[in-house]
Amino acid sequence: MKARFLRLLHLAHRWLGTASGVLILAWFVSGLVMLYVPFPKLDTDERVSRQAPLQPDVLTVSPAQAATACPGKLRGARLAMALGRPVYHFSGTDAACSVWADTGEPVVVTPELARASAEAFLPDAKLGTVEPIERDQWTVYSTYRPHRPLLRISVDDAAGSVVYVSSRSGEVVAHTTRFERGWSWLGTVPHWLYFTPLRGDDTSLWRQLVLWLPVPALLTVAAGLALGLQRLRLRRRYPRGQITPYRGWKRGHHLLGLGGGGLAFTWLLSGWLSNHPFGLLEFSGLPKGAAQRLAGVAFSPADDLPLLKRQLAAAPGGREAEWYRFGGRHYLEVRGPDSSRRLDDQARQALPIPPQALADMIAAIEGQPVAQAELIHEADLYHYGRRNPAVLPAVRIRLADPEQTTWYIDPASGRVLGRVDAANRLHRWVFNGLHRLDFPPLGALPALRDGLITLLCLLGAALATSGCVIGMRRLRRQRPQ
């Protein structure tokens, strides 16, 4: 019975490994690439750094007046400059909408305007033709939906840039380079199966693939671990004192499996669980209506143009202004290349929100008493930065409930930075801990952590490569005549 079971286990490992070996190899290689080259994305800092300074004197239309030109319900607004003119960018439930702040007329995005926006984003660059697209390989995220169709413009520069202009607002919403695109084909794209046909409006096929493709890989590694330990001999060794009965590629595969098989299994398992298969490892979000209760008032575009000009005058050099709400009041955040300033509805510097005031609001939202509310100046195990530094100082509010639910809030704006309960803690340790090695003391030593991940990814890639070679040799072997 035991011999038959081992034979079945051996066959399962052989043929499942032959089928999934290349996929496992691709995951290790792509994970290593992702560590150093993220998927192309235009972040707020880069966008702001490329914008022209705001000119309050040329404003003639208030946000409320401009908003009348936009259909549907609006959720937010920004003020920026475009082609030397001020423009309000409104975000809506379905699509973005932009209105010139000097005339109140809606922005009509023409190919000429798109080219001008790209030229302002990349001065002195030689632009190609404007190509309307719905999406491509680098704009698969749903965050681009309000701006579709996009206007793609190739740029003849040393970096091989491609910029994407919103057909709704006329602003550049994405920027990629040849370096980012090339490495992403080896990194994020195969790792997360971010292929354009799978990431359209209907992502059901993509979800099924990321749910089921890791299963044979997990079974392969689990069977290999069991067989590897069963064939290992540390006391009664094989001939010539060997601990493994194999030679050549099989010997290397056996030893690599013993050294890195456990790691391969935990990485595959934690990566698979990050997709929450069958509801496993799901993390919770904010309580329903929490964001609205913290804001205290629904978004409504400001109708006081003199106030807006005073606010902008109080933050000279700003390149973008965005409205936000907290505690029933509207505020304006004016961003510059190096810093930002937050102004209240009296054009005064907005003061930090006291921890106790935030704690009272969270207690009312959660319906639980507060055990501790404090201002922290250093990252902790659940509020920390990876690619970007953590927002500090932050207010940490721990509730006196069975799960010790903890909120992290930016005292400068009241923005929720995170909410951690039992489900989120489990996700943090299973995914971030096992998959990204985000645990003490490596979290405080990024260079050591990156070096260790690099070494382990190479070990996993070597294990997968040896398995692929063995599988290919098995398939090429001729049957006896």
ZIMO-V981973 format. One record per residue. RES is the residue in one letter. SS is DSSP state (a for helix, b for strand, c for the rest). Layout:
BEGIN
res=(RES:RES)
ss=(SS:SS)
END
This chain:
BEGIN
res=(M:K:A:R:F:L:R:L:L:H:L:A:H:R:W:L:G:T:A:S:G:V:L:I:L:A:W:F:V:S:G:L:V:M:L:Y:V:P:F:P:K:L:D:T:D:E:R:V:S:R:Q:A:P:L:Q:P:D:V:L:T:V:S:P:A:Q:A:A:T:A:C:P:G:K:L:R:G:A:R:L:A:M:A:L:G:R:P:V:Y:H:F:S:G:T:D:A:A:C:S:V:W:A:D:T:G:E:P:V:V:V:T:P:E:L:A:R:A:S:A:E:A:F:L:P:D:A:K:L:G:T:V:E:P:I:E:R:D:Q:W:T:V:Y:S:T:Y:R:P:H:R:P:L:L:R:I:S:V:D:D:A:A:G:S:V:V:Y:V:S:S:R:S:G:E:V:V:A:H:T:T:R:F:E:R:G:W:S:W:L:G:T:V:P:H:W:L:Y:F:T:P:L:R:G:D:D:T:S:L:W:R:Q:L:V:L:W:L:P:V:P:A:L:L:T:V:A:A:G:L:A:L:G:L:Q:R:L:R:L:R:R:R:Y:P:R:G:Q:I:T:P:Y:R:G:W:K:R:G:H:H:L:L:G:L:G:G:G:G:L:A:F:T:W:L:L:S:G:W:L:S:N:H:P:F:G:L:L:E:F:S:G:L:P:K:G:A:A:Q:R:L:A:G:V:A:F:S:P:A:D:D:L:P:L:L:K:R:Q:L:A:A:A:P:G:G:R:E:A:E:W:Y:R:F:G:G:R:H:Y:L:E:V:R:G:P:D:S:S:R:R:L:D:D:Q:A:R:Q:A:L:P:I:P:P:Q:A:L:A:D:M:I:A:A:I:E:G:Q:P:V:A:Q:A:E:L:I:H:E:A:D:L:Y:H:Y:G:R:R:N:P:A:V:L:P:A:V:R:I:R:L:A:D:P:E:Q:T:T:W:Y:I:D:P:A:S:G:R:V:L:G:R:V:D:A:A:N:R:L:H:R:W:V:F:N:G:L:H:R:L:D:F:P:P:L:G:A:L:P:A:L:R:D:G:L:I:T:L:L:C:L:L:G:A:A:L:A:T:S:G:C:V:I:G:M:R:R:L:R:R:Q:R:P:Q)
ss=(c:a:a:a:a:a:a:a:a:a:a:a:a:a:a:a:a:a:a:a:a:a:a:a:a:a:a:a:a:a:a:a:a:a:a:a:c:c:c:c:c:c:c:a:a:a:a:a:a:c:c:c:c:c:c:a:a:a:c:c:c:c:a:a:a:a:a:c:c:c:c:c:c:b:b:b:b:b:b:b:b:b:c:c:b:b:b:b:b:b:b:b:c:c:c:c:b:b:b:b:c:c:c:c:c:b:c:c:c:c:a:a:a:a:a:a:a:a:a:a:a:c:c:c:c:b:b:b:b:b:b:b:b:c:c:c:c:c:c:c:c:a:a:a:a:a:a:c:c:b:b:b:b:b:b:b:c:c:c:c:c:b:b:b:b:b:c:c:c:c:c:b:b:b:b:b:c:a:a:a:a:a:a:a:c:c:c:a:a:a:a:a:c:c:c:a:a:a:c:c:c:c:c:a:a:a:a:a:a:a:a:a:a:a:a:a:a:a:a:a:a:a:a:a:a:a:a:a:a:a:a:c:c:c:c:c:c:b:a:a:a:b:c:c:c:c:c:a:a:a:a:a:a:a:a:a:a:a:a:a:a:a:a:a:a:a:a:a:a:a:a:a:a:c:c:c:a:a:a:c:c:c:c:c:c:c:c:c:c:a:a:a:a:a:a:c:c:c:c:c:c:c:c:c:a:a:a:a:a:a:a:a:a:c:c:c:c:c:c:b:b:b:b:b:b:b:c:c:b:b:b:b:b:b:b:c:c:c:c:b:b:b:b:c:c:c:c:c:b:c:c:c:c:c:a:a:a:a:a:a:a:a:a:a:a:a:c:c:c:b:b:b:b:b:b:b:c:c:c:c:c:c:c:c:c:c:c:c:c:c:c:c:c:b:b:b:b:b:b:c:c:c:c:c:c:b:b:b:b:c:c:c:c:c:c:b:b:b:b:b:c:a:a:a:a:a:a:a:a:a:a:a:a:a:a:a:c:c:c:c:c:a:a:a:c:a:a:a:a:a:a:a:a:a:a:a:a:a:a:a:a:a:a:a:a:a:a:a:a:a:a:a:a:a:a:a:c:c:c:c:c)
END
